Amino acid sequence: MSFDKNARKANTCTDIRNYFKEYCDATSIHGFKYFGENRSLCERLWWSMIFIICLSGCCFVIFTIYEKYEKSPVIVTFATKETPIYKIPFPTVTICPEIKSTKAKFYYGRAVKEKNDGKSTFEDDQKIDYLSVLCDSYNRVPHLQNESFTEDFFNTLHEIKPDILNQIYGCVFMGKELKCKDIFIPVMTDEGICYSFNILDRSQIFDDLVYHFNGYHKTGENSSTWSIDKGYLNESKIDIYPRRALLAGAANGLTMQLATPKNDIDHTCKGIQGYRVVLHTPMRMPRLKQEYFRVPLDEAVVTAVKPIMISTSEAVKKYDIKKRDCCFPFERKLMFFKTYSQLNCQLECLTNFTLATCGCVNFFMPRHNNTKICGTGKYECMKLAESILYTEEVYEKFLDRPKKLMRETTVDCNCMPLCTDLSYNTETSQTSWTWKEDAFSRSKQNLDKQKMHLSSLTIYFKFNHFITSERNELYGPTDFLANFGGLLGLFTGFSLLSLMEIIYFLTLRICCNMKMYGKWTGLAKQ
């Protein structure tokens, strides 16, 4: 019995060896035929080593490609076609005067001097507190240390503000003269009261529960035919809101003159005079303390605009949000904003973190009606909260107090960029403007050139078309399969037919051999 069992085992091994030789002789995989030949041990070891090296190299390269695909499946490339500028809105232009109050209503410099001399009234002290949060001299002025501001803060800023809408002249857009009062609206920013052209109405930017001061940020355009991801819904109309420029060049841009009364200049509040200007998308709230270019007094500034737009292909939309590293507006909901954007998300996150840290929010932040506005007593807390949020790693390394605050008030922002986004790159040039010699000979405005500074601002698109960037797949399913198969073919000669051969020799050929010869190995070769 033991002898028969060993004999059967030996026969089985012989059959397997012969069947393997038959496969090696027939397969299309490179080098396999040498395994089936009756050659010397040295030759067999040689081909075994070569095959192992090739297979290992193939596996390594395939793993490298797969790892790259897993880590960054999306790449950013240039679009194949140019985009005309009429498909995007003309940039929103937000202008902030460096003058925060007219001297006739409140002379900040004189009030500060009287306060230092101990001669100021409580009403003036309160106004100094309000205005100092907008001035460069905040740290040099003693404050009342109010923990929070009331609605009187906004009323005071509104009452003492310069009358900018009556100091902007000669507004021309797309070659058409417009009333400056009709196209600029007051908005509340971190620089106080500013004025925006071509911005969306507050009802389209903010949630309905967000508190607004008076009639600020109301455009009169309660519906918009433009969105960041879909563009303009009805491209047949020329006059549309937000406005767009149909052609490039200064003649098709926005031009205006900005008058500044010499008597209202107060260097105690702002050492540098003129205007801060920022260009942004209509759906975004500007931060002019962080991003702006300056329009100095008695100078002409020309700004050429180059749009920067990124879109996302349909194939990438199917990816998980973490893999594509961007999101669409419908994928993220914000508390204070109706439409998601990275900048809106960052402002909301700063608002929530400031509220959690200080128990109040800064005056320019979106808030609900029952949320407190931080006063001068919370100024340092607000600065600290913003520093912690934006420079978390540095503060955790060097300071103990912010580290403790981060543990107690953690806010997870995770503000991802939009998959379809738009921004505006600017090229500015400026020169001295001798407006006193030529402006008033043809000006319809009754301005006293001895009492005024006058500045000029021109904004236009530089080119009629621009090239957008697009997020695309690094490897689609077909690309990945082609890479995978190509590497297998390069290193081993393996193909789909080779796989079919293996399946054939393990299944169909065995069944047919049993039927034809009564033995799974078939007839042995003579």
Protein Blocks (a to p, Z undefined) as FASTA:
>chain_A
ZZmmmmmmmmmmmmmmmmmmmmmmmpmbehklmmmpccdfklmmmmmmmmmmmmmmmmmm
mmmmmmmmmmmmcccdddfbdcdfklpccdddddddfbfbdfklocfklmmmmmmnopac
fklmmmmmmmmmmpmklmmpccehiabdcfklmmmmmmmpccfklmcghiaeehiacdfk
lmpccdddfklpaddehiacfklmpcfklccehjehiehiabdcbdfklopablmbmbdc
ddddfbgcjklmccddddddfklpcfklpmbgcdddddddfkbccdfklgccdddehiac
ddddddddddddfklmmpcfklnopacfklpccfkbmbdcfklmmmmmmmmmmmmmnopa
cfkbccdfklccddfklmmmmmmmmmmmmmmmmmmmmpmklmmmmmmmccdfkpacdfbd
cddddddddddddfklmmmmmccbdcdfklcccdddddddfbfbdcddddddfbdfklmm
mmmmmmmmmmnopafklmmmmmmmmmmmmmmmmmmnopaklpadZZ
